Amino acid sequence: MATPVRLRALTRTEQRLLRTKLRDLALAVRVHQRYRLIDEVRRGRPIVEAADRVGCHFTAAYGWVHRFNTSGFRTFEQVPNPKGRPPILKAGQLRELVDVALSSPTERGLPFSNWSVPKLAEYCRQRRLLPPVTDEWVRRLLRREGLTAQRVRTWKTSSDPDFDRKKNAFASSTGGARRGRP
């Protein structure tokens, strides 16, 4: 049978650090959650109840209490997977993509009036605003920012001056067939 995990006593330095971190509003939510969890358990709450109050799963809470017991607060703010894939798109690049998407292509000296996702992606890649990513990836980025690509409707027009008369004459000749006359 596994022994229950109990929080070890905090040193004075750790108590001061905990108070400081609990007041720090610039911390990431997950990191702040870890400090709150230790504070709740330190105040005498069972780990399961503390996890519920903080908003994390009790198995994660047991892991953080165990981690605190072995290494203190040193590892609380470390990235969980420091050797993971680095982000390929920075926040500034995303803002530039959105700015370009909200602008008119004619303002940028392009011969068309509406952006399509492939045209937008190609324009941004040529100017090195984006890394080499697929059009679908750009579509997803735009959707995540609340922008959707609209399908452009086009109508064909005729240079024939009698086009409207002919079009209407054709519609009247097939009108009976559409209504289902015997």
C-alpha positions, 0 to 999 in steps of 0.5 A: 500500500502506498504511503500518503503524500504529506507536505513537508514544513516550509522554511522561512525563506519558502514562506516569504517566497510563497507569500510573494508569489501568491500576490504576483499577478504577472505569473502564468495561471498554471504556475500561480495554481501550483503556489496556491495548491501548496498554500492550501495544503500548508493551511491543513486542507487534504490534497484532494480538497486543495486540488478541487479548490485550486482547479486541478486534478488530484493526481496533478496535485499529488505530483506537485506536492511530491515535487515540492517536498523533494526540490522546493519551489525551484522547479515550479516555474520551469517549462515542463518539456524544455527540449520540446519544439520551440514555437515557430511563430512569434506574437509579432508575426501573428499581429502582422498577419492579422494586419495584412489580412485586415488591409486591402490588397489594393493598398499594398499595390496588388492587382486584386481587391480581396484576399484569399487564404493562398494569396495572403499566405503567399504575400506574407511568405514572400515578405518573410512575415511568416515561416514556410507554413501551409495555407491551411495553417494560415487559415487556422491562425486566422480563425483562431484570431476571429477572422474567417476567409469568405468565399468571393462570389463572382458573376460573369457579365456579357458584353452583348447589349441585348443580354438582359432581353435574351436572358429574360426571354430564355427564362420565360420559355422554360417557365412552364417546364419548371412549374411541372405543366403536363 
